[in-house]
Amino acid sequence: MDELKKKIKESHYRKFLGIAPEGFIIIPEVTFEKLKDFDFWKEWKNNPEYLREEAIKDTKENFF
């Protein structure tokens, strides 16, 4: 049940998951621009899941 609630909560982001080629993720332009910041890039390099989490936050902010 918690997994379903999580998917509903992130539905604004999950709609993009089906159109990206395997091994790629689609991120908003805002998240892409954040990669120019060295500290953000370093965090992403050490934790690849960090980029996905930030993309979810950024799509949520621009979605509503």
C-alpha positions as CSV (number, residue, x, y, z in Angstrom):
1,M,0.0,0.0,0.0
2,D,2.9,2.4,0.8
3,E,4.4,1.8,-2.7
4,L,1.1,2.7,-4.3
5,K,0.9,5.9,-2.3
6,K,4.4,6.8,-3.3
7,K,3.7,6.2,-7.0
8,I,0.6,8.4,-6.7
9,K,2.6,11.1,-4.9
10,E,5.2,11.1,-7.7
11,S,2.8,10.7,-10.6
12,H,3.8,14.1,-12.0
13,Y,7.3,12.7,-12.6
14,R,6.4,9.0,-13.3
15,K,4.6,9.9,-16.5
16,F,8.0,10.6,-18.1
17,L,9.5,7.2,-17.2
18,G,8.0,5.3,-20.1
19,I,9.4,7.6,-22.9
20,A,13.1,7.5,-21.9
21,P,15.3,4.9,-23.5
22,E,16.5,2.1,-21.2
23,G,19.3,3.3,-19.0
24,F,18.3,7.0,-19.3
25,I,16.2,9.3,-17.3
26,I,14.4,12.4,-18.3
27,I,15.0,15.4,-16.0
28,P,13.6,18.9,-16.1
29,E,15.7,21.7,-17.4
30,V,15.9,23.2,-13.9
31,T,17.6,20.0,-12.6
32,F,19.9,20.0,-15.6
33,E,21.0,23.6,-14.9
34,K,21.7,22.6,-11.3
35,L,24.4,20.2,-12.6
36,K,26.5,23.3,-13.4
37,D,27.0,23.8,-9.7
38,F,30.0,21.7,-8.6
39,D,28.6,20.7,-5.2
40,F,25.4,19.4,-6.8
41,W,27.4,17.6,-9.5
42,K,29.7,16.0,-6.8
43,E,26.7,14.9,-4.8
44,W,25.1,13.3,-7.9
45,K,28.4,11.6,-8.9
46,N,28.6,10.0,-5.4
47,N,24.9,9.0,-5.4
48,P,23.3,8.5,-8.8
49,E,19.8,8.4,-7.2
50,Y,20.3,12.0,-6.0
51,L,19.6,13.3,-9.5
52,R,16.3,11.4,-9.7
53,E,15.2,12.7,-6.3
54,E,16.0,16.3,-7.4
55,A,14.1,15.8,-10.7
56,I,11.1,14.6,-8.7
57,K,11.2,17.7,-6.5
58,D,11.7,20.1,-9.5
59,T,8.8,18.6,-11.5
60,K,6.6,18.9,-8.5
61,E,7.4,22.5,-8.0
62,N,6.7,23.3,-11.7
63,F,3.7,21.0,-12.0
64,F,1.4,22.6,-9.4
